[in-house]
Amino acid sequence: MTIAEVTDRNNNDISLGDTTTVEGVVIGDFQGSDEMNGFFIQDPNGAPDSPSSNGIFVFVPEANEDFFGFDVEVGQTVEVTGEVAEFNGRRQLDFISDISILNDEINAIEPTVINFPEATDGELERFVGTLVTIPQEMTVSQNFFLGRYGQLTLSSPDENGIPGRLFQPTQLFTPGSDAANQLFSDNAERLLVLDDGQDINPFGDNPDPAPYFQELPNGSLTLRAGATTSNLVGVLDFGRINSSSDPNVDLRLQPTVEPTFQNRNPRTPEPENVGGDIKIGNFNVLNYFTTLDERGADNAEEFERQQQKIFDALIDIDADVVGLVEIENNGFGADSAIQNLVDGLNEALTEAGISDVTYDFIDPGVDQIGVDAITNALIYNTQTIEPVGDSAIIETGAFSPDNTSDNGGDGGYNRPPLAQTFSEIETGELFTVAVNHFKSKRDPDEDAEVRAGDLDS
């Protein structure tokens, strides 16, 4: 049976779980438990216009003692016997019972040129499992999953050839409107995830080092959104592209030639001077928990590393008032997370020889703010700023603990905002700061059918 016959989901002669034998040329070798546990093969004689793919992934995990790590080279012709399977929307061969090298001679397959955006979402899925090249300049739209999964979200130029990053439809248009729905479709047709050829599991792989970073003139490593790459070469894949327990799946590219990037969006040396005397900042401390092995650091060593990064950043920001989000909601006492952070920050300031900054935090006089595991907080430089009056917490409406799931609410899990009025010590000028950490937008009517894309924050 040909590979295209196996990947044809409309082929009634083959079903999931059936054992079959196919022949193809190795086009991507990603074996090993720290990679994808397998390799891709492609039929060199497959019809270019086949509606089903001429390539397939051969899954050979460590549990397959007979064939795990079977030595193949890109360009070799092999024959593989295994069971037809699906994984995250990708047709593959599993439970491999035989692999034979039919020809040691290297016969490299030329990559097929494919173009984005797709005419319709899913148009290019017929090339999944085959070697492709993408000539267009692709823009890095998101790098959120780079450290965890080794993935970059890329976007092609739009249908008019205009390059750039993707925007959430509801950033620009009313949810459910024709314009929002059209942009949702356009985004899907422009999207491609650049992967790193490593295994994908729900908890991430935390590749070390993370791929694709660029060294800047100052020696630091980064890859900013807005960077571009072109002439990508690799195996077109299909699978998980986010961290959800029920993940989104879409096209991914497993590169066989190292991509190169151009930094089209360089970071400015420092923010533009906006004037004024008081600096106010906001900082997500990413689950700063003194209770270890909860939502934050797993152990003391990880917590110390987290502290150091946060302290260094706050010292560099040098703000008079900072709103903090995602700090453990364990009160305001001597053992609380906020007290720990302020004590550690002040100690770091002293060690750095900085004597004109000393931070304290706002204690709202309650045991905790809301009922979520994380909360909001405010810290301020006591040498430039002083609080005036009592702080305020919004505990009504969506933020009321009585707003339970029984009546469509979150039972107080909306992380109530915290506000405080301050006075500049030198001038006596008053200003009020409120810190919030709203949850992602959601449909207030559980029965309404709303696009998932409309609900993304």
PEPEQUI-V647727 format. One record per residue. RES is the residue in three letters. PSI is psi as a letter, one per 40 degrees, with the letter a starting at -180 (NA if undefined). OMEGA is omega in whole degrees, 0 to 359 (* if undefined). D_LAST is the distance of its C-alpha to the last C-alpha in Angstrom with 2 decimals. Layout:
res=RES psi=PSI omega=OMEGA d_last=D_LAST
res=RES psi=PSI omega=OMEGA d_last=D_LAST
//
This chain:
res=MET psi=i omega=180 d_last=46.61
res=THR psi=i omega=178 d_last=44.53
res=ILE psi=d omega=181 d_last=40.98
res=ALA psi=d omega=177 d_last=39.84
res=GLU psi=d omega=179 d_last=41.51
res=VAL psi=d omega=183 d_last=39.72
res=THR psi=e omega=180 d_last=36.24
res=ASP psi=h omega=182 d_last=36.99
res=ARG psi=e omega=177 d_last=35.25
res=ASN psi=e omega=181 d_last=37.62
res=ASN psi=h omega=182 d_last=40.67
res=ASN psi=e omega=180 d_last=42.44
res=ASP psi=e omega=180 d_last=44.77
res=ILE psi=h omega=181 d_last=42.20
res=SER psi=i omega=175 d_last=39.85
res=LEU psi=h omega=181 d_last=37.60
res=GLY psi=e omega=177 d_last=39.98
res=ASP psi=i omega=174 d_last=42.80
res=THR psi=h omega=182 d_last=44.62
res=THR psi=i omega=177 d_last=45.12
res=THR psi=h omega=179 d_last=46.37
res=VAL psi=i omega=179 d_last=44.94
res=GLU psi=i omega=179 d_last=46.01
res=GLY psi=i omega=179 d_last=44.06
res=VAL psi=h omega=179 d_last=43.71
res=VAL psi=h omega=181 d_last=41.50
res=ILE psi=e omega=179 d_last=38.77
res=GLY psi=h omega=183 d_last=36.47
res=ASP psi=h omega=181 d_last=37.62
res=PHE psi=f omega=182 d_last=34.87
res=GLN psi=i omega=180 d_last=37.09
res=GLY psi=i omega=183 d_last=36.98
res=SER psi=e omega=178 d_last=35.06
res=ASP psi=e omega=175 d_last=32.83
res=GLU psi=b omega=184 d_last=32.03
res=MET psi=e omega=180 d_last=31.41
res=ASN psi=f omega=178 d_last=34.72
res=GLY psi=a omega=181 d_last=36.14
res=PHE psi=i omega=179 d_last=36.83
res=PHE psi=i omega=173 d_last=36.38
res=ILE psi=i omega=182 d_last=39.37
res=GLN psi=i omega=178 d_last=39.90
res=ASP psi=h omega=182 d_last=42.76
res=PRO psi=e omega=181 d_last=44.49
res=ASN psi=e omega=180 d_last=46.18
res=GLY psi=i omega=180 d_last=43.22
res=ALA psi=h omega=182 d_last=42.98
res=PRO psi=d omega=182 d_last=40.54
res=ASP psi=e omega=180 d_last=39.47
res=SER psi=h omega=178 d_last=39.10
res=PRO psi=e omega=175 d_last=36.33
res=SER psi=i omega=190 d_last=35.76
res=SER psi=i omega=174 d_last=35.30
res=ASN psi=e omega=180 d_last=38.34
res=GLY psi=i omega=181 d_last=36.70
res=ILE psi=i omega=179 d_last=35.78
res=PHE psi=h omega=178 d_last=34.68
res=VAL psi=h omega=185 d_last=37.39
res=PHE psi=h omega=183 d_last=36.00
res=VAL psi=g omega=183 d_last=38.52
res=PRO psi=i omega=181 d_last=37.18
res=GLU psi=d omega=179 d_last=39.33
res=ALA psi=d omega=177 d_last=40.35
res=ASN psi=g omega=188 d_last=42.31
res=GLU psi=d omega=183 d_last=45.25
res=ASP psi=d omega=188 d_last=47.30
res=PHE psi=e omega=176 d_last=44.95
res=PHE psi=h omega=180 d_last=42.24
res=GLY psi=e omega=179 d_last=42.47
res=PHE psi=h omega=189 d_last=44.90
res=ASP psi=h omega=173 d_last=45.85
res=VAL psi=i omega=177 d_last=44.76
res=GLU psi=i omega=176 d_last=44.43
res=VAL psi=h omega=181 d_last=42.44
res=GLY psi=e omega=177 d_last=44.88
res=GLN psi=i omega=174 d_last=46.93
res=THR psi=h omega=184 d_last=47.55
res=VAL psi=i omega=172 d_last=46.97
res=GLU psi=h omega=186 d_last=47.46
res=VAL psi=h omega=175 d_last=45.12
res=THR psi=h omega=180 d_last=45.59
res=GLY psi=a omega=180 d_last=42.85
res=GLU psi=i omega=177 d_last=40.91
res=VAL psi=h omega=184 d_last=38.35
res=ALA psi=i omega=174 d_last=34.93
res=GLU psi=i omega=176 d_last=31.21
res=PHE psi=h omega=181 d_last=28.47
res=ASN psi=f omega=176 d_last=24.77
res=GLY psi=e omega=180 d_last=25.98
res=ARG psi=h omega=174 d_last=28.54
res=ARG psi=h omega=182 d_last=32.24
res=GLN psi=i omega=174 d_last=34.37
res=LEU psi=h omega=182 d_last=37.72
res=ASP psi=i omega=180 d_last=37.91
res=PHE psi=f omega=184 d_last=40.87
res=ILE psi=h omega=181 d_last=42.77
res=SER psi=e omega=177 d_last=46.52
res=ASP psi=h omega=171 d_last=47.93
res=ILE psi=h omega=179 d_last=47.19
res=SER psi=h omega=174 d_last=49.98
res=ILE psi=h omega=183 d_last=50.23
res=LEU psi=d omega=184 d_last=52.09
res=ASN psi=h omega=179 d_last=52.42
res=ASP psi=e omega=181 d_last=52.19
res=GLU psi=h omega=182 d_last=52.31
res=ILE psi=h omega=178 d_last=49.05
res=ASN psi=g omega=185 d_last=47.94
res=ALA psi=h omega=177 d_last=44.59
res=ILE psi=h omega=177 d_last=42.50
res=GLU psi=h omega=180 d_last=41.25
res=PRO psi=i omega=176 d_last=37.50
res=THR psi=h omega=177 d_last=36.51
res=VAL psi=h omega=173 d_last=34.74
res=ILE psi=i omega=186 d_last=31.49
res=ASN psi=i omega=172 d_last=29.32
res=PHE psi=i omega=2 d_last=25.71
res=PRO psi=i omega=174 d_last=24.03
res=GLU psi=i omega=176 d_last=25.19
res=ALA psi=d omega=173 d_last=26.89
res=THR psi=i omega=181 d_last=25.04
res=ASP psi=h omega=181 d_last=22.44
res=GLY psi=e omega=182 d_last=24.69
res=GLU psi=d omega=186 d_last=27.66
res=LEU psi=e omega=181 d_last=28.17
res=GLU psi=e omega=179 d_last=28.08
res=ARG psi=e omega=177 d_last=31.87
res=PHE psi=e omega=180 d_last=32.02
res=VAL psi=h omega=181 d_last=30.26
res=GLY psi=e omega=180 d_last=32.75
res=THR psi=i omega=179 d_last=34.60
res=LEU psi=h omega=184 d_last=35.04
res=VAL psi=i omega=170 d_last=33.26
res=THR psi=i omega=184 d_last=32.81
res=ILE psi=h omega=188 d_last=30.11
res=PRO psi=d omega=188 d_last=31.65
res=GLN psi=i omega=172 d_last=28.77
res=GLU psi=h omega=180 d_last=27.05
res=MET psi=i omega=183 d_last=23.65
res=THR psi=h omega=175 d_last=20.93
res=VAL psi=h omega=180 d_last=18.90
res=SER psi=d omega=182 d_last=15.27
res=GLN psi=h omega=176 d_last=14.03
res=ASN psi=e omega=186 d_last=16.26
res=PHE psi=d omega=185 d_last=14.17
res=PHE psi=e omega=184 d_last=16.48
res=LEU psi=d omega=182 d_last=19.63
res=GLY psi=d omega=184 d_last=21.08
res=ARG psi=d omega=184 d_last=20.40
res=TYR psi=e omega=184 d_last=21.08
res=GLY psi=f omega=184 d_last=22.67
res=GLN psi=i omega=172 d_last=20.28
res=LEU psi=h omega=174 d_last=18.99
res=THR psi=h omega=181 d_last=16.78
res=LEU psi=i omega=175 d_last=18.97
res=SER psi=h omega=178 d_last=18.89
res=SER psi=i omega=168 d_last=22.12
res=PRO psi=i omega=179 d_last=23.31
res=ASP psi=a omega=184 d_last=22.49
res=GLU psi=e omega=177 d_last=25.29
res=ASN psi=e omega=178 d_last=26.89
res=GLY psi=e omega=182 d_last=27.08
res=ILE psi=h omega=182 d_last=24.64
res=PRO psi=i omega=175 d_last=22.90
res=GLY psi=i omega=181 d_last=19.63
res=ARG psi=i omega=179 d_last=16.09
res=LEU psi=i omega=175 d_last=13.59
res=PHE psi=i omega=171 d_last=10.90
res=GLN psi=h omega=182 d_last=8.00
res=PRO psi=d omega=183 d_last=10.22
res=THR psi=e omega=170 d_last=8.46
res=GLN psi=d omega=186 d_last=8.57
res=LEU psi=d omega=188 d_last=12.22
res=PHE psi=i omega=179 d_last=13.19
res=THR psi=h omega=178 d_last=13.27
res=PRO psi=h omega=178 d_last=11.73
res=GLY psi=e omega=180 d_last=14.79
res=SER psi=i omega=179 d_last=16.79
res=ASP psi=d omega=181 d_last=19.07
res=ALA psi=d omega=179 d_last=17.57
res=ALA psi=d omega=179 d_last=14.02
res=ASN psi=d omega=179 d_last=15.80
res=GLN psi=d omega=179 d_last=17.99
res=LEU psi=d omega=175 d_last=15.44
res=PHE psi=d omega=179 d_last=13.82
res=SER psi=d omega=180 d_last=17.44
res=ASP psi=d omega=179 d_last=18.27
res=ASN psi=d omega=181 d_last=15.56
res=ALA psi=d omega=182 d_last=16.92
res=GLU psi=e omega=182 d_last=20.38
res=ARG psi=e omega=192 d_last=19.79
res=LEU psi=h omega=172 d_last=18.14
res=LEU psi=h omega=177 d_last=20.35
res=VAL psi=h omega=174 d_last=19.90
res=LEU psi=h omega=183 d_last=22.70
res=ASP psi=a omega=185 d_last=23.88
res=ASP psi=e omega=177 d_last=26.72
res=GLY psi=e omega=178 d_last=29.14
res=GLN psi=i omega=182 d_last=28.55
res=ASP psi=i omega=178 d_last=28.05
res=ILE psi=h omega=175 d_last=24.65
res=ASN psi=i omega=187 d_last=24.27
res=PRO psi=d omega=183 d_last=21.53
res=PHE psi=e omega=181 d_last=22.05
res=GLY psi=i omega=184 d_last=22.04
res=ASP psi=e omega=178 d_last=25.16
res=ASN psi=f omega=183 d_last=24.64
res=PRO psi=h omega=181 d_last=26.94
res=ASP psi=h omega=4 d_last=29.34
res=PRO psi=i omega=174 d_last=29.48
res=ALA psi=i omega=185 d_last=26.08
res=PRO psi=i omega=166 d_last=26.81
res=TYR psi=e omega=177 d_last=26.54
res=PHE psi=i omega=176 d_last=26.54
res=GLN psi=i omega=175 d_last=28.61
res=GLU psi=h omega=180 d_last=31.13
res=LEU psi=i omega=180 d_last=30.96
res=PRO psi=d omega=180 d_last=34.17
res=ASN psi=e omega=177 d_last=33.69
res=GLY psi=e omega=180 d_last=33.67
res=SER psi=i omega=180 d_last=30.06
res=LEU psi=h omega=179 d_last=28.00
res=THR psi=i omega=168 d_last=24.58
res=LEU psi=h omega=186 d_last=22.74
res=ARG psi=i omega=169 d_last=20.30
res=ALA psi=i omega=185 d_last=17.64
res=GLY psi=e omega=173 d_last=19.66
res=ALA psi=i omega=183 d_last=22.73
res=THR psi=i omega=175 d_last=24.52
res=THR psi=i omega=180 d_last=26.82
res=SER psi=i omega=180 d_last=29.19
res=ASN psi=f omega=177 d_last=31.92
res=LEU psi=i omega=178 d_last=30.16
res=VAL psi=h omega=178 d_last=32.51
res=GLY psi=a omega=179 d_last=31.85
res=VAL psi=h omega=177 d_last=31.60
res=LEU psi=h omega=186 d_last=28.92
res=ASP psi=i omega=179 d_last=27.34
res=PHE psi=h omega=180 d_last=24.95
res=GLY psi=a omega=185 d_last=22.94
res=ARG psi=h omega=177 d_last=20.08
res=ILE psi=e omega=175 d_last=17.28
res=ASN psi=a omega=189 d_last=14.83
res=SER psi=e omega=182 d_last=15.46
res=SER psi=i omega=176 d_last=14.80
res=SER psi=d omega=171 d_last=18.03
res=ASP psi=g omega=196 d_last=18.02
res=PRO psi=i omega=166 d_last=17.01
res=ASN psi=i omega=177 d_last=16.05
res=VAL psi=i omega=182 d_last=19.24
res=ASP psi=a omega=181 d_last=20.08
res=LEU psi=h omega=174 d_last=22.56
res=ARG psi=i omega=175 d_last=23.28
res=LEU psi=h omega=173 d_last=26.11
res=GLN psi=h omega=189 d_last=28.42
res=PRO psi=i omega=172 d_last=30.28
res=THR psi=e omega=172 d_last=34.05
res=VAL psi=h omega=184 d_last=34.45
res=GLU psi=h omega=179 d_last=32.65
res=PRO psi=i omega=173 d_last=30.06
res=THR psi=i omega=185 d_last=30.46
res=PHE psi=i omega=173 d_last=27.88
res=GLN psi=h omega=182 d_last=28.26
res=ASN psi=g omega=181 d_last=26.36
res=ARG psi=e omega=185 d_last=25.34
res=ASN psi=g omega=184 d_last=22.97
res=PRO psi=i omega=177 d_last=25.17
res=ARG psi=h omega=177 d_last=24.12
res=THR psi=i omega=181 d_last=26.20
res=PRO psi=d omega=179 d_last=28.78
res=GLU psi=i omega=181 d_last=27.41
res=PRO psi=i omega=177 d_last=25.08
res=GLU psi=h omega=180 d_last=26.65
res=ASN psi=h omega=181 d_last=28.84
res=VAL psi=e omega=179 d_last=27.50
res=GLY psi=a omega=179 d_last=30.54
res=GLY psi=i omega=184 d_last=30.91
res=ASP psi=d omega=184 d_last=32.29
res=ILE psi=h omega=179 d_last=29.53
res=LYS psi=h omega=180 d_last=26.67
res=ILE psi=h omega=182 d_last=23.52
res=GLY psi=i omega=176 d_last=20.88
res=ASN psi=i omega=188 d_last=17.88
res=PHE psi=h omega=172 d_last=17.80
res=ASN psi=h omega=184 d_last=15.83
res=VAL psi=e omega=168 d_last=18.93
res=LEU psi=g omega=176 d_last=17.29
res=ASN psi=g omega=175 d_last=19.16
res=TYR psi=g omega=185 d_last=22.33
res=PHE psi=h omega=171 d_last=24.61
res=THR psi=e omega=171 d_last=28.34
res=THR psi=h omega=187 d_last=28.64
res=LEU psi=i omega=177 d_last=28.88
res=ASP psi=f omega=171 d_last=27.82
res=GLU psi=b omega=178 d_last=25.13
res=ARG psi=e omega=183 d_last=21.50
res=GLY psi=b omega=183 d_last=22.65
res=ALA psi=i omega=180 d_last=25.66
res=ASP psi=d omega=184 d_last=28.04
res=ASN psi=i omega=184 d_last=31.16
res=ALA psi=d omega=180 d_last=32.75
res=GLU psi=d omega=178 d_last=32.80
res=GLU psi=d omega=180 d_last=29.05
res=PHE psi=d omega=179 d_last=28.50
res=GLU psi=d omega=178 d_last=30.91
res=ARG psi=d omega=178 d_last=29.12
res=GLN psi=d omega=178 d_last=25.78
res=GLN psi=d omega=185 d_last=27.64
res=GLN psi=d omega=180 d_last=29.32
res=LYS psi=d omega=181 d_last=26.24
res=ILE psi=d omega=180 d_last=24.60
res=PHE psi=d omega=180 d_last=27.93
res=ASP psi=d omega=182 d_last=28.54
res=ALA psi=d omega=180 d_last=25.22
res=LEU psi=d omega=177 d_last=25.71
res=ILE psi=d omega=178 d_last=29.27
res=ASP psi=d omega=180 d_last=28.32
res=ILE psi=d omega=174 d_last=25.76
res=ASP psi=f omega=181 d_last=28.61
res=ALA psi=i omega=177 d_last=26.77
res=ASP psi=d omega=177 d_last=28.58
res=VAL psi=h omega=178 d_last=25.69
res=VAL psi=h omega=170 d_last=22.71
res=GLY psi=h omega=180 d_last=19.86
res=LEU psi=i omega=174 d_last=19.14
res=VAL psi=i omega=182 d_last=16.32
res=GLU psi=f omega=171 d_last=16.67
res=ILE psi=i omega=184 d_last=20.42
res=GLU psi=h omega=183 d_last=22.51
res=ASN psi=g omega=183 d_last=23.13
res=ASN psi=f omega=173 d_last=26.90
res=GLY psi=a omega=187 d_last=28.35
res=PHE psi=e omega=181 d_last=30.00
res=GLY psi=a omega=185 d_last=33.37
res=ALA psi=d omega=183 d_last=35.23
res=ASP psi=e omega=183 d_last=33.54
res=SER psi=i omega=179 d_last=29.95
res=ALA psi=d omega=182 d_last=27.22
res=ILE psi=d omega=177 d_last=26.88
res=GLN psi=d omega=179 d_last=30.68
res=ASN psi=d omega=182 d_last=30.74
res=LEU psi=d omega=182 d_last=28.23
res=VAL psi=d omega=179 d_last=30.14
res=ASP psi=d omega=180 d_last=33.49
res=GLY psi=d omega=179 d_last=32.51
res=LEU psi=d omega=179 d_last=31.03
res=ASN psi=d omega=177 d_last=34.22
res=GLU psi=d omega=179 d_last=36.36
res=ALA psi=d omega=177 d_last=34.60
res=LEU psi=d omega=179 d_last=35.19
res=THR psi=d omega=180 d_last=38.85
res=GLU psi=d omega=180 d_last=39.23
res=ALA psi=e omega=179 d_last=37.84
res=GLY psi=f omega=181 d_last=40.49
res=ILE psi=h omega=187 d_last=38.12
res=SER psi=e omega=183 d_last=39.95
res=ASP psi=e omega=178 d_last=38.25
res=VAL psi=h omega=173 d_last=34.99
res=THR psi=h omega=185 d_last=34.88
res=TYR psi=i omega=168 d_last=31.75
res=ASP psi=i omega=181 d_last=31.58
res=PHE psi=i omega=177 d_last=28.83
res=ILE psi=h omega=176 d_last=28.35
res=ASP psi=h omega=184 d_last=29.73
res=PRO psi=e omega=176 d_last=28.63
res=GLY psi=f omega=176 d_last=31.60
res=VAL psi=i omega=181 d_last=29.87
res=ASP psi=d omega=176 d_last=29.91
res=GLN psi=i omega=181 d_last=26.14
res=ILE psi=h omega=181 d_last=23.04
res=GLY psi=a omega=184 d_last=21.58
res=VAL psi=e omega=177 d_last=22.03
res=ASP psi=i omega=179 d_last=19.22
res=ALA psi=d omega=179 d_last=20.50
res=ILE psi=i omega=182 d_last=18.60
res=THR psi=a omega=178 d_last=18.68
res=ASN psi=i omega=179 d_last=18.61
res=ALA psi=i omega=176 d_last=21.77
res=LEU psi=h omega=172 d_last=23.56
res=ILE psi=i omega=183 d_last=26.29
res=TYR psi=i omega=179 d_last=28.66
res=ASN psi=h omega=185 d_last=31.70
res=THR psi=e omega=180 d_last=34.69
res=GLN psi=e omega=180 d_last=36.90
res=THR psi=d omega=190 d_last=35.07
res=ILE psi=i omega=171 d_last=33.17
res=GLU psi=i omega=180 d_last=34.12
res=PRO psi=i omega=179 d_last=32.32
res=VAL psi=h omega=179 d_last=33.70
res=GLY psi=a omega=182 d_last=33.85
res=ASP psi=i omega=174 d_last=31.72
res=SER psi=i omega=180 d_last=28.00
res=ALA psi=i omega=177 d_last=25.86
res=ILE psi=h omega=177 d_last=23.29
res=ILE psi=h omega=180 d_last=21.40
res=GLU psi=f omega=179 d_last=22.37
res=THR psi=i omega=178 d_last=22.40
res=GLY psi=b omega=182 d_last=20.32
res=ALA psi=e omega=183 d_last=17.04
res=PHE psi=e omega=181 d_last=18.25
res=SER psi=h omega=175 d_last=21.66
res=PRO psi=e omega=179 d_last=22.98
res=ASP psi=e omega=181 d_last=24.56
res=ASN psi=g omega=190 d_last=21.34
res=THR psi=i omega=179 d_last=21.90
res=SER psi=d omega=180 d_last=20.57
res=ASP psi=d omega=179 d_last=23.79
res=ASN psi=f omega=173 d_last=22.63
res=GLY psi=e omega=181 d_last=19.00
res=GLY psi=a omega=183 d_last=17.75
res=ASP psi=e omega=179 d_last=16.88
res=GLY psi=f omega=180 d_last=20.29
res=GLY psi=e omega=182 d_last=19.29
res=TYR psi=e omega=180 d_last=16.71
res=ASN psi=e omega=174 d_last=14.23
res=ARG psi=g omega=185 d_last=15.75
res=PRO psi=h omega=177 d_last=17.82
res=PRO psi=i omega=178 d_last=17.78
res=LEU psi=h omega=181 d_last=21.02
res=ALA psi=i omega=179 d_last=22.93
res=GLN psi=h omega=172 d_last=26.27
res=THR psi=h omega=180 d_last=28.69
res=PHE psi=i omega=173 d_last=30.44
res=SER psi=h omega=173 d_last=33.55
res=GLU psi=h omega=186 d_last=34.44
res=ILE psi=d omega=185 d_last=37.73
res=GLU psi=d omega=187 d_last=39.48
res=THR psi=e omega=184 d_last=38.87
res=GLY psi=e omega=181 d_last=37.90
res=GLU psi=h omega=182 d_last=34.97
res=LEU psi=i omega=173 d_last=32.37
res=PHE psi=i omega=182 d_last=28.60
res=THR psi=h omega=179 d_last=25.87
res=VAL psi=h omega=174 d_last=22.79
res=ALA psi=h omega=179 d_last=19.97
res=VAL psi=h omega=179 d_last=17.52
res=ASN psi=i omega=178 d_last=14.40
res=HIS psi=g omega=185 d_last=11.72
res=PHE psi=i omega=175 d_last=9.54
res=LYS psi=i omega=181 d_last=8.26
res=SER psi=i omega=178 d_last=5.07
res=LYS psi=i omega=181 d_last=5.70
res=ARG psi=i omega=180 d_last=8.79
res=ASP psi=h omega=179 d_last=11.98
res=PRO psi=e omega=179 d_last=14.61
res=ASP psi=h omega=186 d_last=17.31
res=GLU psi=d omega=183 d_last=17.66
res=ASP psi=e omega=182 d_last=20.05
res=ALA psi=i omega=177 d_last=18.04
res=GLU psi=h omega=182 d_last=17.38
res=VAL psi=h omega=179 d_last=14.00
res=ARG psi=h omega=177 d_last=12.77
res=ALA psi=d omega=181 d_last=10.49
res=GLY psi=d omega=179 d_last=8.95
res=ASP psi=e omega=186 d_last=8.34
res=LEU psi=e omega=179 d_last=6.33
res=ASP psi=h omega=179 d_last=3.77
res=SER psi=NA omega=* d_last=0.00
//
